[in-house]
């Protein structure tokens, strides 16, 4: 039995580098749209991996002869899922989790900004990137869209650390030209030039992508937002990430700063920031008009439930994001938002989304929740052709979950009758202890092979 597939060198002559065995769970679409047909559950399944990708999937009993003799990693009754995708997370906030502020703007001033100022030091950023990415992997996350700091070198260090691990990572240097400490401010021209250099160095290098990253409308003036919109238009394939409509206090501040705009979404719309590769974190207090406009543009709203609860931002309503005929709802994604968020675990984040939905009189089905954490989030990142499914040709990014990881989970699992029962228990009771292993591009990265 092996702990990892070879990452390089000649492939084994039998046609696969290795074979992963377990209960294969993945989704071919949103179960809210296509129902049970979108859910695939294959106990006794097998994945043959070759050159970092899935080469074959099926029942272990039907493994083709040419891969049957490859080294095997048998996870028994554990769930083998596509690696989790976190579409909104802040690398320089990796250790300020559970820092209590009075609300978003106070929390930024007292905790986030002082911590982010440390990333002017490249050595600090390099060390932090290692810890941050290892934390993602320890929680089953193998791909992410990440905010760095305003510092160009910090983003370089993050990209380099992700490249060494073979992870799919999109990230960007934060743009911020006002309402922040001087050490964290750029200006329209320098921010754009640094973004250009980072894009030239890292975009589409291996599995990496660049995301132009204005923090939000409070910390970027109209000229900087417009420059970011121009960047998005002139760099096909680049992503855009920002924050939108997180707290009432923030919305009031944006209305004061942009008195000519119809609403908060209109600020970004006028800057050309709405599009199919644009991700807007939070969207807690959006109006129907804003959601409609975001839906028309093909943009994603990224629900960050643990962050919203911790900072007291509000209760996101998933109701308008249930697909209905003739409606242009925005794409829905779900993220941790570390460090405003309180858990690196996507399953725990789904549990928080479930509780938030309950409080709004909605229901988030467990199968839909896990679809969102895998293929749904991959779709929001425009990576759905490469990650988010267990399918030949897709990258072998895998998360292995043990439904009996703790005595309580084992006792609960004994009562589970359906896949939904098992997934809900993992959402409500799970944390990093449920992650048996994380693989990226055909290599086991967590636990680190000894
Ligand atoms: Zn955030």
Boltz pocket constraint, residues with backbone or C-beta under 6 A from the ligand:
constraints:
  - pocket:
      binder: B
      contacts: [[A, 88], [A, 89], [A, 90], [A, 243], [A, 281], [A, 337], [A, 338], [A, 340]]
      max_distance: 6.0
